[in-house]
Every structure is written in C-alpha cells, then in structure tokens.
Amino acid sequence: DETSGKTVVKIDPTYFRPTEVDLLIGDASKARDVLGWKPKRSFAELVAEMMASDLAEAKRDAANGKRTV
C-alpha cells in the first residue's frame, strides 16, 4: 500500500511467471483444412484430463508438505 507502506500482496517467486501472457487463443482450422488433421480428444476430455493432472499434482504437493493453490 503506497499510503501506509505496508505490504498488501507478496508475490511468491515459486509461482511468478515473468513471461505470462494475458490471453492465449488457439485455432486448429488451418491444420484441419490443409493437413486433414482431426483431434483425438474433445475439448471436454482435454479439460477433464488437465484438471485430473492438476489435482494429482496438488495432492502430491500437499502430501509432501508443500503449500498448494
């Protein structure tokens, strides 16, 4: 806080991403059109797989005494 000089938010360097972008948008239409590519997973399956992986990682971290988000 600039007025009080107190730290309001402290950034944990473990989770800081200096090159993080605000928005990522993918478009596979060119791969489909030019290469005839087809995805092996639906969007819902991809999200479920990513969530399962994140949850497993959080459980491992918690079991090892690490703070998780």
N, C-alpha and C positions, 0 to 999 in steps of 0.2 A: 504494500500500500504506500503510495507516494507521500500521502499526508502524514501517516504515523511512522513510516519507516519500517513497519513490521512486515515479515514475510507472510503473505497470504497463501500463495501457492508455491510449492517447492517442486521442481522437476527432478524426478528420479532418473539419473543417467542411464539406468538399465533399460528404461522404456522410451528414451528420447530417440527420435528418428530425424536426424538433421536434413534428410532429403525427402521427407514425406510430402506427397502431393495431396492436394485437397480433393481431387476428383479423378477417377480412372474410369474410362468407358471403353469397352471392347466391342468390336463389330466383326463377326466372322463371315459376313456376307461375301466378301471377296474370295475367301478360302472355299466357301461353298460353290460360288459361281465359277471360279477359274479352275479349281482343283477337284471339284466334286466331293469336297470334304463333308462328313456328317459327324456330329458329336456322338460320343459313346454314352454320355450321361445327359440326363435332362438338367435343367437349371435347379430344380428342386433336389435332385440327387446330389448335385455338386454342393449345394448349400448344406445338406444333411451331412455329407462327408467332411466338409470343412468344420462344421460345428462339433462333430464327434471327435475330430482331431484336436480342436482347441480345448474341448472338455477333458480329453485324456491328458493333454499337456498340463492343464490346470490341476488335475488330480495328482499327477506325478510331482509337480512343484509343491503342492500342499503336503504331500506325504514326506517330502524332503525338507519341510520346514520353510520353504520359500513363500513369500507373500505373492498372492496371485490376484489378478483383477477379475 
